[in-house]
Each structure stands twice: as C-alpha cells, then as structure tokens.
C-alpha cells in the first residue's frame, strides 16, 4: 500500500500527539501550578506521567498561545491520502480539510517509560470513548468488490478506541546542550466499532448512497482493518514531525527534571 501525506501540514493545528510528547514529559514548561513535575530518576515516574498527560490534554484543549499552539479541539490536517488495501479496499482515499475531534477527552490507561540521559522510550495507551474525523473526501474504486464513487463531506467515527503509542528517542547535542530527537513514533488504532458516513456517493443517488453506507457499516471491521496500518503510518509520521518541533527546541534537562 502506498501512503502520501501533504507536506504542508498546519503546525498550528496538527499536533494531536503533542499531548503524548511535550505534555507528558515537558510539564515544567507549563505554567499551571497544579501540574505534577516528573523526574526522570523517580522510580514511580510512570505514576507521575499518567495524570500529567491527562492534565496536559485539558490545558491544550483551551490552547497555549504562549507556545503559539491553538486548541487541539479539533486538530486539523490539510490533506491526507490513503492508498489501496490488500483485500476489501481497492480504492484510493483522498481527504481534504480533515478535522479530528475529542482528543482532549482521552483517558490514559497505562504508561511504561525508560528515560535516562542517553535513552528515551515512552509507551502509553489512551482510551477515547468517541473520536471522529470530519473531512471532504474523494473516492473512486471498489470496496468489497462493489464500485464506489463520490466526493463531498464525510465523517468517520471510532468508538471506544484504545490507542497504543510508542515514542523512541536518542540524544543529540547542539551548542553544548543535550536535546532528545524522536527517531520513531508508532501509533496503533484499535476501536470497538467504526462508523462511516459518506455524503453524495454516486452523485447523490438517494438509493445507492445510503445502501453503500449501510454496507460499509455492516462490514466496518473488514474494511477498516484492511487500511488501518496506513492510517497508523500517516498519523505516526505527522506526530513524529510535531514531536521533534518540541524536542529539538527544548533542552532535555528542561523537559524532564533530573
């Protein structure tokens, strides 16, 4: 499968996993007095990071003008293209003006970290009761061997999603200061149910459009699983870029207390 992402990703909006990067390990950068300050040498650092991430979500829901970061409700991705799957999905999915909603409501299930002067690993799982993407779409191909064509507005909802996220970093030095560069950021979307709603399928045909949406929703797992890893790769690439905007700018000693 081929996956393309428009390079001109909006820095002001596309930082959905900034809450897992800067917010989780850069709490002292935030001015809120009730934020816990996590120390990388603390044997209970994972217990500290878990509420810290959730607290950061609430802070960033309101926006952080001091960091020139707008609210993460919603997050906007200007353009996203997902290629064909290997089974049910034989269509290129093109999305424009994508908006992702409800990230700030996420609850952290667990955190597992290994953070030293020379190593950075953070694994966490976030539970999202309902997260959805609203976008303009273009489709022209086949799904479940059935033809599908259309362009217009769409909504894709993930319900009871458990999303494991892995961040791996390595130290770099600039002007005598140590920074942490995120070399890998892996995202895995898992949902209890996915719901599709594509408007204006088949040029707005009042019978074929609703029938196709019904088929998509009845077979959501087969359809979503066939292209899920492309969404994982797309989101991971975006979030890695955003993560490094923070990690490469703020010295490691300022991200986590010694």
N, C-alpha and C positions, 0 to 999 in steps of 0.2 A: 504494500500500500504506500502511496506517496502522500505526503502531507506538506502543505505550504502554508506559511503564515506571513501576512503582510508585515514588512519590517517596520513600517511606520506605526508602531504600537504607541498609543497615547500614554505617556509617562504619568500624566495627571490622573488617569483613571485605572490603568491596567496593573494593579498591584494587589490582586486578590490574596496572594500568599505572602505579601509583606507582613501580615499578621503572624506568620509562622517563622519569619526571619528576623526582621528588625524588632517587631513587637515582642517576640518570645525571648530574645537574647539581648535586646538593647533597651531594657526597661528604664535604666537610669537616664536615657535620653529624653524620656517623657517627664513632664513636669508634675503630673498628678501625684500628690503626696501619699495616696493610699496604694500606689503601685509597689509590690514587693520587689526588693532588689536582690537578684540572684547572683550568687558567687560560684564561679566555675570549680572551686575546690570544695564546695559544700557536698558532703555525701548524700544529702537529701535534695540535690539540685532539681531532680525531676519533679518532686513535690512542689517546688517553688515555681517551676516553669509552667505547670499545668494551669493554675489560676492566673498566672501572668499573661498567658496567651489569651485567655477569655477576657481578661480585663482590657487588654490591648484592642481586642475586637470592638469593644464598646467605645473606647476612645476614638478609634478610627472611623466608627460609624458616623461620628459628628464631623470628621475631617480634622486635619492637622495643618493649619495654614503656616505654622512656623517651619514646617518642612515642605511647604508648597505641595501638599498632598490633599486632594479633595476627599470627600466622603467615599467609603467603599460600599455605599448603598445607593446605586449599584456600581459595579465595576464595568467599564466599557472597553471592548476590543473592537477596533475599527473594521477589521476584516479577518476572516478565518475560512480556510478551505480544507475540507477533509476528503481524501481520496476514496476510491472504491475499497470495499472489504474483500474478503476471500470467499464469501459464501452468500448470505442473504442480500447484502447491499452491493449492488452493481451500479452505483451512481455516485458522481462527484457532488459533494455537498458544499455549496458556496453560501457563506453568511456575511452580511454587512451590518455595521452598527449593532454589534452584539452587546447586550447588557445582561450582566449576571447579578441576580438578586438574592438576598438573605444570607450572605456570608457572615455578617456580624452576629447572627443568631446562633452560630455554631457553638457546640459544646465539645470540649476536649475530653476524649475518652482516656487516653494514656499518653505518656511521654517517656521516651527512653533516649538518653543522651550520653555521649562520650566527648567531653570538651576539655582539652588541655592546651598548652602553649603551642603545640605542633599538630593538633588534630581536632577536627570538628565534625561530629556526627550527631544529627538530631532526627529522631523518628517520632512522629506523633500521629494520632488518628483523631480526626474531627468528625463529629456527628452533626449532620444537617437534616433537620426534620423535613424541610422542603426547600430546595434550591432550584431556581429556574432561569433559563436563558430566553430572552426575548430578542428577536432579530428579524431582519429581512433576509429572505432566502432565495436561492435558485436551484432547482432540481431538474435533471433530465437524464433518465436512465431506467433502471429496473430495481425493484425491491421484491424479494420473494418471487422472482421471475415475472412479476407483474410490471407493466410500464408505469412510470410515474413522471410527471412533468408539471412544473408550476413555478411561480415566483410571486412573492408577496410577504406578508407578515407570518411569523411562526412563533410558537412557544414550545420549549422542551423542558419538562419538569422532572426532577429527580426527587423521589420521596424516600425518607429515612435512609439517606446516603451516609455510608461510613467511608471516609476518605483517608487512607494512609498516605503520609507524606514523608519522604526521606530527603534530608539535606546532607551533603558531604562537602567539606571544605578543606583547603590546605593553605598554610600561611604564605604570605608574600611580604616583602619589605619595600617600603618607599620612604625615602628621606629619613632613614634611621628609625622609622616606626613600623610596627608589625600590623598587618591587616590580614583578614581572612577572606579568601576568594572561594566562592561556592563553585565547585567543579561539577557537581551532579545534583540535580533536583528531580526526584521521581514522584509522580502523582499516580494514584490508582483509584479510579472512580468505581464505587460499588453502591448500588441502590436496590432497595426493596422493590421499587417499581419505577418505571419511566413512562411518562405520558407525552404523546406528540399531538400537536395541533398546527397543521399547515393550512393557512388560508389560501384561497384562489388556486387550488390544484385543478389541473385540466381546464385552465382559463375560467375558473369559477363555476364549472359544471355543478349544478345543485344535487346531482345524484352521485357522480363519480367521486367528487371531492370528499364528502362525508364518509362514503364507503371505504375509500382508501385510508382515511384517518382511523376508521374503525379497525381495519386490517392491521395497520401499524401498531395500534394499541393492544390488540389481541395477541400480537406476536412480538411485543416490545423486547423481550429478553434476547431472542434470537437476533433481532435487528441491532440492538444496542451492543451486544457482546461482539458482533462482527466488526464493529468500528470503534469499540471502546478504547483500544490501545492507541488509536490515532488521536482521540481527544486527550488521552493521558499525555502523549508526546507533545501535543500542541500546548496544553496548559503548562506542562513542565518546562518547555522552552521559554515561554513568556515569564513564568515565575522566577526562573533562574536569572534572566536578564534583570528583572526588578530587584531580586535579592542582591545581586552584585552592585547595583547602584548604591545600596546602603553599605554593604560590607567593604567595598573598595574605597568608600569615602570616610568611614568612621574607624579609627584605630581599634584594634581588637580589645585593648585594655579598657576602652570606653564602652564597648558592647557588653562585656561581662566583667563584673568586679573580680579582682584577683582572689 
